Amino acid sequence: MQPNNSVSEFILLGLTQDLEKQNMVFVTFIFYVGTLGGNLLIIVTIRSSQTLGNPMYFFLFYLSIADTCFSTTTAPRLIVESLTEKKIISYNECLTQIFTLHLCGSMEIFVLVFMAIDRYVAIYKPLHYPTIMRRQVCFILIGLAWIGSFIHSMPQIILALRLPFCGSNLIDHYCCDMQPLLKLACMDIYAMNLLVVFNSGALCTTGFVILMISYIVILHSLRNHSAEGRKKALSTCTSHIIVVVLFFGPCIFIYTRPPTTFPMDKMVAVFYTIATPFLNPLIYTLRNAEVKNAMRRLCHVRMNSESKR
């Protein structure tokens, strides 16, 4: 991919131009390591555990993969750039970051929707649940999620390739995305921004509405269940709702408005690209006894195998 203009690289301004505050960006290293450690632990636990074989954990496995990739798209560069004075990203690297950011982000949206569908079927159709959410269906849904994510991400690259750059190459952000890139284009960006809002904004808003409606219906249906059943389902659904609000709130704020800049934009982006993937493992493990027990068994097995060597 080669630019059809005079720009071959961009300069990222980062989170802040204050050198003293800039060093604080390195704190994201802690969050990123926590994200990798927490999500990889969930991935290994689900893959190795025989008790976490139902569809809910199947989708949690792919949510952890999406979280890991989503955070890796921006966090490592942000950490490295916090130690350097000039933050340069090539044109091709910028487009690649846009593509992977939207691919992994939309993958997370689709997986969260499928997790809500899984809980809906489990609560409303408990007798038919094993048949409806059988393994083959889950694999088909994940395949559709990857296809949908690719279909969502490709227009971002197509739009970016059509942008002419003939002036400043300073991106007022810590990563490449369509909104900060549009501000550098030497053209009327009104139509382009509408396409971005229609693509990314509609995906975020539609996903959020579907998820909230599904969980409202699920929570309403719990009144017909036993006290123990209500407690278990409520615990699971509450975890999912927390994740949905933490992820979709910032996404909707960023992608469903005109190309205007607010002081909190960068921190909002940090929250949903780095902080939310860090919080997801904590939310799902601290509020899920089955996952915690499986992790304990995994650690016990590993410790025993080490002691026998």
N, C-alpha and C positions, 0 to 999 in steps of 0.2 A: 504494500500500500504506500503510495507516494502522494504527497500533497500537491494539489493543483494551484499552488500559490507560493509565496515567498517564505513561508514558515516551515522549518524542518524540525523545530524543537520548541518546547514551551518552558517557561520558568514558573514554578509553583511558589506562591507567596507563603504557603503553609498556614498554620493556625494563627500565628501572630508574627509581627515583625519586631516585637520587643525581645531583644537577645536574652534578657534575664528570664522572662516568662517562657521563652522558647525552649529552654532546658527542661522545663516542667513537662514538655511533650513526651519526654522519655518515660514518664510514668505509664504511658500507654503500653510500654514493654511488659509491665506487670499484668495488665489486662490481657494482652495478647497471649502471653505464656499461660495465663489462667484459662483462656479460651481454648487453646490447643490441648492443655492437660485435661480439662474437664470434658470436652467433647470427645477426645480420643479415648478417655476412660469409659464413656458411655458406649462408644462404638465397639470397643474391645469386650465390654461386659455383655452387651446384647448379642454380639457375635458368638461368644463362648458359652453363654448361659442357656441351659435347656428349659428354664422356667420363664424366660422372656421371649416366648415364641409367638405370642398373639399379634395381630395386626397393629395394635397401638405402638408396640415397641419396634415393629418393623418400620413404621413411619418415623418414629423417634430416631432410629438409626440413620435414616436419610436426612432428617432435620439436622442432626449433629454434623453430618458430612457437609451439608449446605452451609451451616454456621462456620465451620472451619475454613472452607474455601472463601466464603464471603468476607470474613475478617482478614484472611491472608491477602485478599485483593488490595487492601489499602494499608493495613497496619505495619508490615515490614518496611515499606517505603517511608511511611510517616516517622517511624522510629529512626531510621538511618538519616533522614533529612533533618531531624531535630539536632543532629550533630554536625551538620554541614552548613556553610553560609549560603551557597548557591544551590538551589534545588531545581535541577534541569531534568526534564522528561522529553524523550524524543516523540515525534509525531506518531510513529507506529506504536510506541509503548503507550501513549495516551489513548489511542483508539482501542488497543488491547485491554487496557484497564477499564474503559467504558463498557466493553463487551462482557468481560468477566464479572464486573460489578453487577450488571443487570441480569446476567445469566444466573449467578448464584442467589441474588436477591429475589428474583422471580421464582426460582426453584423453592426457596424457603416459603414463599407465599402459597404455592401450589401444595406443598407438603402440609402446611398448617390447615389448609382447606380440607385435604384428605383425612387429616387427623380428626377434624370436626365431623366429617361424614362417618368415620369409623365409630366415634362415640355416639352419634345419633342412631346408627344401626344397632349398636350394642345395647342401648337403652330402650329403643322403641321396638326392635325386632330381636329380642334375646334368643329365641328358639331358632330363628333362621340365620342368626349371626355367623355361625361357622360356614354356612353355605354361601351367604352373600359376600362375606369378606374373606373368601378362601385365598390361598397363597397366589394362585394364578391371577386373580383379580387385583391383588396388591401390586404385583409386578407390572401389570398393564397400567395401573394408575401412575406408578413411578415413571414408566416409559412415557406416558402422556405428559407428565410433569417436565421431563427433560425436553420433549418436543415443544411444549408450550413455552418453556423458558428460552429455547433457541429462537422460536418465532418472535418472541418479545424482544430479544436482544439484537437481532439482525437489523431491524429498522433504525436502531440507535447508530449503528455503524454507517448505514446508508445515508442517514441524515448528516452525520459528522463529515463524511466524505464530500458532501455537497457544499459544505461551508467554505467560503473564501476568506482567507486571512491576509490582510495587507498592511496591518498596523502593528499594534502592541502584541507581544506574545506572553504577557504576564497573566497567569491564571490566578485569580484571587481565591484560592482554595488550597487544600492539602492533597487533593487528588483530582483526576480528570473525570468530569461528568458533563452531561449535555448543557445544563443551565449555565455554569461558568464559561463553557466553551462558546455558547451562543453570544455572550456579551462581547467576544473578540471578533465576531464575524463582520465583514464589510458588506452587509446587506440588511434589508429589512427582515427582522427575525420574528415578526408577529406570527406569520403562518407556520414557521418552524416550531415556535413555542407551543402553538396549538396542537401540533402533531405530537410533541413530547408529552404534553398534558394528556392528550387522548391515549397515548401509549402507556406511559408510566403511571400517570395520575389515575387513569381509569382502572388499571390493574390493581393498584393499591386500594382505591376506594371500593371497587367491586368486591375484592377479596375481603376487606374489612366488614362490609355490609353483610355478605354471605355468612361470614364467621359469627358475627354478633347475633344475627337472626337465628342461626342454627343453635347457638348456645342458649339463647333465650328460650327457644322451644324445648331444648333438652332440660334446662333447669325447671321449666314449667311442668314438664312431665314427671319430675321426680316426686311430686306429691303423692303419686300412686304407688310408690315403692316403699319397702320396709325401711326402718330407721337406719339399719346397717347399710342397706343398698344406697340410700340417699347420701349417707356420709361418704362412702367410697366414691360414688359418682360425682358428688359435689367437690371433693378434694381434687379429683382428676380434672374436672371442667374448670375449676378455679385456677389451676396451674396454667391451663391452656389460655384462658382469658387474659391472665397477666401477661403472658408472652405476646398475645395478639395486640394488646394495647401498647406495650413497650415497643413493638416493632412497627406497627402500622401508624401509630400517632405521628412520629417523626417523618415517616415516608410520605404521608398525606400532606403534611406541612410543607415539605420540600417540593413535591412534584405536582401539586394541584393549584398552582397560583401563577400569575404573570412573572416574567423574568426580572423580578425586583430583588434587591439584596437587603437582608436584615442582619444586624450584628450577631445574632445567635445562630445563623445558618450553619456555620462550621461546627459549632459544638453540637447542634442537633444531628448533623451528619456523623460526627464522631460517635454519638450515642447509639444510632441504629446500625452503624457498620462495625463498631468495636465493642461498645458496652453491652448491647443486647445479646450478641453471641456469647459474651462472657457470662451473662446472667442466666441464659437458658439452661445450661447444665445444673446450676445451683437450684433453679426453680423446679426442674424435673426430678432431681435426685432428693432434695430436702423434703419434698412433698410426696414422694412415692416410696412406700415401704418395700415394694417388690424390687425396685432398682437398687435401693440401699442394701437389701439382703443379698442380692446377686453380687454386688460389689464386694461385700464382706466375704462371701464364699470364694470369689475370684482371688482376693488378697490372701485368704487362708490357704488355698491350693498353691498359689505361687510361693508363699512362705514355706510350706511343707516341702515343695519340690526343691527349693534352695537349700533347706536344711539337710536334705538327703544327699546332696552332692559332696 
